[in-house]
Amino acid sequence: MNDTNVSSTVLDRLSEEWDALTPEAQKAARYVLENPTDVGVSTVREIAEAAKVKPNTFVRMARQVGFEGYEDFRAPFRDAIRQGRVSFPDRARWLQDIGKSGELGGLYADMIGAAIRNIEETFAGIDAAKLKAAAEDIWNCRQIFTLGVGVNNSNARNFTYLASTGMKQFHAIPRPGSTPVDDLAWADEQDVLIAITCHPYRTEVIDAIKLARQQGMTVVGISDSPASPVILNAQHGFVVAADTPQFFPSSVSTIALLETLLSFVIAVSSDEIVERVERFHQRRHQLGLYAEEPE
């Protein structure tokens, strides 16, 4: 078993032993599960400080999952880092191993490989300066309409939901009981339309883009081909890779692009937006909408 598999086995063991751990040990285990690379580079005091527990808590946790102490527990994580466990050769071997694992192993490997390739191909073809230009137009406009139908409707709504934690002017369309062209009836040159569709291209999205251009709106188009009518009719066009072994276009790269675009909008925005996002989540904590972790 290679060191990458050993470190993964340690993480699995932590999950399996979770209920048997004390609340303090669970805090230590949670930190390891969420930050495994830190284990390989941190002393017991450093990682205990980061996890906000005592160093002895990490020692006891390590012993509970079968190690003599923290240094023994840390060893496979250090070896995995030295071997570059996230490198392309390691990933290729990992996918090959998955492909040989049982009846559905081949499909599992194909899906994982497609998702990784889609993200790599998407961002390899997008210049950061173009993302910044689109983000600046979004930030400087009056309101933003994010349009997606079918599977992209949920992608558009997810983007709008995230944006609404700090900004008020985002709208996901079509609204319930409406049509995209109706939702854009009063939009003009002060507004932006973000439109998403992949092959086969949805006519209602194409029609909405044409209308938006006639009304002077700025269009940000996201599609799977430079020849897509969405890209050809957009001031800011971004091509996403959507190949997949399944029946429908993959949304992985679309979601990644939307999240990156939103991060660029926040980056070019005023400091007020960051403060509003923080206040939004503070309010949620105060209202008890989040399960609080033990102190």
C-alpha positions as CSV (number, residue, x, y, z in Angstrom):
1,M,0.0,0.0,0.0
2,N,1.5,3.4,-1.0
3,D,1.8,6.3,1.4
4,T,-1.1,8.2,-0.2
5,N,-3.4,5.2,0.6
6,V,-2.0,5.0,4.1
7,S,-2.8,8.6,4.8
8,S,-6.3,8.1,3.3
9,T,-6.7,5.0,5.5
10,V,-5.9,7.1,8.6
11,L,-8.6,9.6,7.6
12,D,-11.1,6.8,7.2
13,R,-10.1,5.4,10.6
14,L,-10.8,8.8,12.2
15,S,-14.2,8.9,10.6
16,E,-15.0,5.4,11.8
17,E,-13.9,6.1,15.4
18,W,-15.6,9.5,15.5
19,D,-18.4,8.5,17.9
20,A,-15.9,7.0,20.3
21,L,-13.8,10.2,20.6
22,T,-14.2,12.7,23.3
23,P,-15.5,16.2,22.3
24,E,-12.0,17.6,22.5
25,A,-10.6,14.7,20.4
26,Q,-13.4,15.3,17.9
27,K,-12.2,18.9,17.5
28,A,-8.7,17.5,16.8
29,A,-10.0,14.9,14.4
30,R,-12.2,17.4,12.6
31,Y,-9.2,19.6,12.0
32,V,-7.2,16.7,10.6
33,L,-10.1,15.6,8.3
34,E,-10.5,19.1,7.0
35,N,-6.8,20.0,6.8
36,P,-4.9,16.8,6.1
37,T,-1.9,18.5,4.5
38,D,-1.3,20.5,7.7
39,V,-0.6,17.2,9.5
40,G,2.5,16.5,7.4
41,V,4.0,20.0,8.0
42,S,3.0,20.8,11.6
43,T,4.4,19.9,15.0
44,V,2.0,18.7,17.6
45,R,2.0,22.1,19.2
46,E,1.4,24.0,16.0
47,I,-1.5,21.8,14.9
48,A,-3.0,21.8,18.4
49,E,-2.9,25.6,18.4
50,A,-4.6,25.7,15.0
51,A,-7.3,23.2,16.1
52,K,-7.7,25.1,19.5
53,V,-7.0,22.1,21.6
54,K,-4.2,21.0,23.9
55,P,-1.2,19.1,22.3
56,N,-2.0,16.0,24.5
57,T,-5.4,15.8,22.8
58,F,-3.7,15.1,19.5
59,V,-1.5,12.5,21.1
60,R,-4.5,10.7,22.7
61,M,-6.4,10.9,19.4
62,A,-3.5,9.4,17.5
63,R,-3.2,6.5,20.0
64,Q,-7.0,5.8,19.7
65,V,-6.6,5.2,16.0
66,G,-3.7,2.8,16.4
67,F,-0.5,4.9,16.5
68,E,2.1,5.2,19.3
69,G,1.9,9.0,19.2
70,Y,1.6,12.1,17.1
71,E,4.9,11.6,15.3
72,D,3.9,8.1,14.2
73,F,0.5,9.4,13.2
74,R,2.1,12.2,11.2
75,A,4.5,10.0,9.3
76,P,2.3,8.8,6.4
77,F,1.1,12.4,5.8
78,R,4.7,13.6,5.5
79,D,5.6,10.8,3.2
80,A,2.6,11.6,1.0
81,I,3.6,15.2,0.7
82,R,7.2,14.3,-0.2
83,Q,5.9,12.0,-2.9
84,G,3.7,14.8,-4.3
85,R,0.4,13.0,-3.9
86,V,-1.5,15.6,-6.0
87,S,0.8,15.4,-8.9
88,F,-0.4,14.4,-12.4
89,P,1.5,11.0,-12.3
90,D,0.0,10.1,-8.9
91,R,-3.5,11.1,-10.1
92,A,-3.1,9.0,-13.2
93,R,-2.2,5.9,-11.2
94,W,-5.1,6.6,-8.8
95,L,-7.6,6.7,-11.7
96,Q,-6.1,3.5,-13.1
97,D,-6.5,1.8,-9.7
98,I,-10.1,2.9,-9.5
99,G,-10.8,1.6,-13.0
100,K,-9.8,-1.8,-11.9
101,S,-12.0,-1.8,-8.8
102,G,-15.1,-3.8,-9.3
103,E,-18.0,-3.7,-11.8
104,L,-18.5,0.1,-11.7
105,G,-14.9,1.0,-11.3
106,G,-14.5,1.9,-14.9
107,L,-17.4,4.3,-14.9
108,Y,-16.3,5.8,-11.6
109,A,-12.8,6.5,-13.1
110,D,-14.3,7.9,-16.3
111,M,-16.5,10.3,-14.4
112,I,-13.7,11.5,-12.1
113,G,-11.3,11.9,-15.1
114,A,-13.9,13.8,-17.1
115,A,-14.6,16.2,-14.2
116,I,-10.9,17.0,-13.7
117,R,-10.3,17.4,-17.4
118,N,-13.3,19.7,-17.8
119,I,-12.0,22.1,-15.1
120,E,-8.5,22.0,-16.4
121,E,-9.5,22.7,-20.0
122,T,-12.0,25.4,-19.0
123,F,-9.5,27.5,-17.0
124,A,-6.6,26.9,-19.4
125,G,-8.7,28.6,-22.0
126,I,-9.8,31.6,-19.9
127,D,-7.6,34.7,-19.4
128,A,-7.8,36.2,-15.9
129,A,-8.0,39.7,-17.5
130,K,-11.2,38.7,-19.3
131,L,-12.7,37.5,-16.1
132,K,-11.8,40.8,-14.4
133,A,-13.3,42.8,-17.2
134,A,-16.6,40.9,-16.9
135,A,-16.5,41.3,-13.1
136,E,-16.0,45.0,-13.4
137,D,-19.0,45.3,-15.7
138,I,-21.1,43.3,-13.2
139,W,-20.0,45.3,-10.3
140,N,-20.6,48.7,-12.0
141,C,-24.1,47.8,-13.4
142,R,-27.5,48.5,-11.8
143,Q,-28.7,44.9,-11.7
144,I,-27.7,41.4,-12.9
145,F,-30.0,38.8,-14.4
146,T,-28.6,35.2,-14.3
147,L,-30.4,33.0,-16.9
148,G,-30.3,29.3,-17.1
149,V,-33.0,26.7,-18.0
150,G,-33.0,23.0,-17.4
151,V,-30.0,21.9,-15.3
152,N,-28.5,25.4,-15.7
153,N,-31.4,26.9,-13.9
154,S,-30.1,25.5,-10.6
155,N,-26.6,26.7,-11.5
156,A,-27.9,30.2,-12.1
157,R,-29.9,30.2,-8.9
158,N,-26.9,28.9,-6.9
159,F,-24.8,31.7,-8.3
160,T,-27.5,34.3,-7.4
161,Y,-28.0,32.9,-3.9
162,L,-24.2,33.2,-3.2
163,A,-24.1,36.7,-4.6
164,S,-27.1,37.8,-2.6
165,T,-25.3,37.2,0.7
166,G,-23.5,40.5,0.0
167,M,-25.3,42.2,-2.9
168,K,-28.9,43.0,-3.6
169,Q,-29.0,43.5,-7.4
170,F,-28.8,39.8,-8.5
171,H,-31.9,38.1,-10.0
172,A,-32.1,34.5,-11.2
173,I,-34.4,34.1,-14.2
174,P,-36.8,32.8,-15.4
175,R,-38.8,33.6,-12.3
176,P,-41.5,31.1,-11.3
177,G,-44.4,31.4,-13.7
178,S,-42.6,33.8,-16.0
179,T,-40.4,33.7,-19.1
180,P,-36.9,35.1,-19.6
181,V,-38.0,37.7,-22.1
182,D,-40.7,38.9,-19.7
183,D,-38.2,39.1,-16.9
184,L,-35.9,41.4,-19.0
185,A,-38.8,43.7,-20.1
186,W,-37.5,46.7,-18.3
187,A,-33.8,46.0,-18.4
188,D,-31.5,48.4,-20.4
189,E,-27.9,49.5,-20.9
190,Q,-27.4,49.8,-17.1
191,D,-27.9,46.1,-16.6
192,V,-26.1,42.8,-17.2
193,L,-27.4,39.4,-18.4
194,I,-25.4,36.3,-17.5
195,A,-26.7,33.6,-19.8
196,I,-25.8,29.9,-19.7
197,T,-26.6,27.0,-22.1
198,C,-24.7,24.1,-23.6
199,H,-25.4,22.0,-26.7
200,P,-28.2,21.5,-27.6
201,Y,-28.7,25.2,-27.1
202,R,-32.0,26.3,-25.6
203,T,-34.0,28.7,-27.8
204,E,-35.4,30.7,-24.9
205,V,-31.8,31.5,-23.8
206,I,-30.8,32.5,-27.3
207,D,-33.9,34.7,-27.7
208,A,-33.3,36.4,-24.3
209,I,-29.7,37.2,-25.4
210,K,-30.9,38.8,-28.6
211,L,-33.4,40.8,-26.8
212,A,-30.9,41.9,-24.2
213,R,-28.5,43.1,-26.9
214,Q,-31.4,45.1,-28.5
215,Q,-32.1,46.7,-25.2
216,G,-28.4,47.7,-24.7
217,M,-27.6,45.2,-22.0
218,T,-24.1,43.8,-21.4
219,V,-24.1,40.0,-21.9
220,V,-21.9,37.5,-20.2
221,G,-22.2,34.2,-22.1
222,I,-21.2,30.8,-20.8
223,S,-21.4,27.9,-23.2
224,D,-19.5,24.9,-24.4
225,S,-18.2,26.1,-27.8
226,P,-16.7,29.3,-29.3
227,A,-19.3,28.9,-32.1
228,S,-22.2,28.8,-29.6
229,P,-24.8,31.5,-30.2
230,V,-24.4,32.4,-26.6
231,I,-20.7,33.2,-27.0
232,L,-21.0,34.9,-30.4
233,N,-23.6,37.3,-29.0
234,A,-21.9,38.1,-25.7
235,Q,-19.5,41.0,-24.9
236,H,-17.9,38.6,-22.4
237,G,-17.9,35.0,-23.6
238,F,-16.5,32.1,-21.6
239,V,-16.2,28.6,-23.0
240,V,-16.6,25.7,-20.6
241,A,-15.7,22.0,-21.2
242,A,-18.8,19.9,-20.5
243,D,-17.8,16.4,-21.7
244,T,-19.0,13.5,-19.6
245,P,-19.8,9.7,-19.9
246,Q,-23.3,10.4,-18.7
247,F,-26.3,11.5,-20.8
248,F,-26.3,15.2,-20.0
249,P,-23.6,17.9,-20.2
250,S,-21.5,18.2,-17.1
251,S,-22.0,21.2,-14.8
252,V,-18.7,20.9,-13.0
253,S,-16.8,23.5,-14.9
254,T,-19.8,25.8,-15.2
255,I,-20.1,25.9,-11.4
256,A,-16.4,26.3,-11.0
257,L,-16.4,29.2,-13.5
258,L,-19.4,30.9,-11.8
259,E,-17.8,30.6,-8.4
260,T,-14.6,32.1,-9.8
261,L,-16.5,34.9,-11.5
262,L,-18.2,35.8,-8.3
263,S,-14.9,35.8,-6.4
264,F,-13.6,38.3,-9.0
265,V,-16.7,40.5,-8.6
266,I,-16.1,40.6,-4.8
267,A,-12.4,41.3,-5.5
268,V,-13.2,44.4,-7.6
269,S,-16.0,45.6,-5.3
270,S,-15.9,47.9,-2.4
271,D,-14.9,46.9,1.1
272,E,-18.6,47.3,2.0
273,I,-19.4,44.0,0.3
274,V,-17.0,42.0,2.5
275,E,-18.5,43.6,5.5
276,R,-22.1,42.8,4.3
277,V,-21.2,39.1,3.8
278,E,-19.8,38.9,7.3
279,R,-22.9,40.6,8.7
280,F,-25.1,38.2,6.7
281,H,-23.5,35.2,8.3
282,Q,-23.3,36.7,11.8
283,R,-27.0,37.2,11.6
284,R,-27.5,33.6,10.7
285,H,-25.4,32.5,13.7
286,Q,-27.5,34.8,15.9
287,L,-30.7,33.3,14.6
288,G,-29.5,29.8,15.2
289,L,-29.4,28.8,11.6
290,Y,-26.0,27.1,11.9
291,A,-25.1,24.2,14.1
292,E,-22.5,25.6,16.4
293,E,-19.3,23.6,16.9
294,P,-18.3,22.9,20.5
295,E,-15.8,25.4,22.0
